[in-house]
Every structure is written in C-alpha cells, then in structure tokens.
C-alpha cells in the first residue's frame, strides 16, 4: 500500500470537519470535484471507506471516525511546531480565522480588523459572518465575537467593543396609524418586524426596567433573517424594528425614525472576543488579542 501524504490526510480532516464537500473545497481553495477525486484516491490506497456519501449528506464511517480521532492530536502537534517558528520572527506570520454575527462585523470587528492588518501585513485573516451560535473549535476557528451572555463557560473572553443597546424604532407614518407604545405589552397592538435565527427560532424582543428583564414575542407582517435588513422596511412604515442603536442613529437624528420605549432599553456590556482555553494560543491570535487590548486602552 502506498503511504498517504500529510496533504492527503489534511484533506480528509477538512472534509471531516465540515461534512460538506463544497465548504471544505472553499477552505482548501480547490473545486468540490477535485476534492472528491482526492478522497476516492485516499480511500483506494487505504482500502477502506472513510465517508458514507449521498446526494444530500456526508457522514464519517466507523473507520473514518477512528482515523479522525487519531489524526487530530497529531495535526495539532504539527500546527504547534510550526507555530513555534513565530518566536523567531519580528512579527507573526500565518492565518487567523474569526467568526462573528453580521452586525458584530459591521459595527465593531471590521473597523478593528482594518487597522490590525496594517500593523501585521503578514497575517492572512478570514472572517466568516453568521448569526448562528458557532462552536469555534468544531468549526475550525481561532476565535469568535459574540455577546458575553451567549458564550460557553469554558471560553476565555475579552471585551472588544463599547457598551451597546438595542432600540425600538418606527417611522412617523407608522405612528399616525398606531398609538405610541408606553410599555412592552403595547407592542401586541402594533405591527413589528421579526428576526428569525438560522436555527429557525424567532427572536423575542428583550427589555429591562428596574432590574427586571422581560422577553416578548412580537408579531407582524414581515420576518427577516438579517437584522440589518430591518431598517429599510421600518423607514417605509412596515412596522417597528428592534435593532442596535448604532444602526439607526442618523435616522433618529434627522427624524426619519422615532424611538419608543427608551426607558425599557438599557445599555448592556458590549461584544466579546472569545477563544478556547488552551495551553498554546496561536501567535496570530495572540497578536490580535494584544492589539484589541491596546486599542481599547487608547480609547479609554
């Protein structure tokens, strides 16, 4: 049997991580057909099937599961060995993969990333935007950006942005047809624009007053999968929108949108950069963590 190369096994691990040929092909920079051909060649050399494949799904076989379990620690050791070379460079070199929600990217992460890459030109940074709750370890990411109350307990975190709040806004035309709500329960009488998560669940609008939290299920004619898409329909009077204040500050200032229930929408801690608690933090991630800390100190 011909010994398989490290590159062949890396391809296998990438497919095992994604269980999707298209996503694995994008990460590796090849076509799905080329990836499928490489996997078939590997299975032929090993003499075992590593994946069960149909037109709709990809799943590891028992042999594939065992190989994946044995290879992961070995490849982590290889990554750590290569990572040690960064100690001999003036500035770290390599890849950094982050995941964040769409609004987190637009409002906080990308402005930091833009200046970070100027300071570290040898780092190749990939940001995947997703409003789903992503497991950074399973997804092959170095770190992610989320609110602290949505993080796993075993994650280390660092505040990456200022305190934020969400606001309820509507157009003047909407309030010509509906009374201004005085308390969250009044929203049941007003059309609202809802947000559906990738998981399929619909977001319940969150309020707090006097230290007492309240989550309310609203209804309305429009449900969207991206919060940033809500502003346009809100301006047209379709319904109330519940969005980050920074997204509508200009519209509030010029009167195109009106904020309601302001005393029910307190500020809360901002977005967190989170990453796995592990002994070796990659040099590229350490550089980003140090940069974030320095950037926040300059702004305080």
Secondary structure, 3 states (H helix, E strand, C coil): CCCCCHHHHHHHHHHHHHCCHHHHHHHHCCCHHHHHHHHHHHHHHHCCCCEEECCCCEEECHHHHHHHHHHHHHHHHHHHHHHHHHHHCCCCCEEEEEEECHHHHHHHHHHHHHHHHHHCCCEEEEEEECCCCCCCCCCCCCEEEEEHHHCCCCEEEEECCCCECEEEEECHHHHHHCCCCCCHHHHHHCCEEEEECCCCCECCEEEEECCEEEEECCCCCEEECCHHHHHHHHHCCCCEEEEEHHHHHHHHHCCCCEEECHHHCCCECCEEEEEECCCCCCHHHHHHHHHHHHHHHHHC
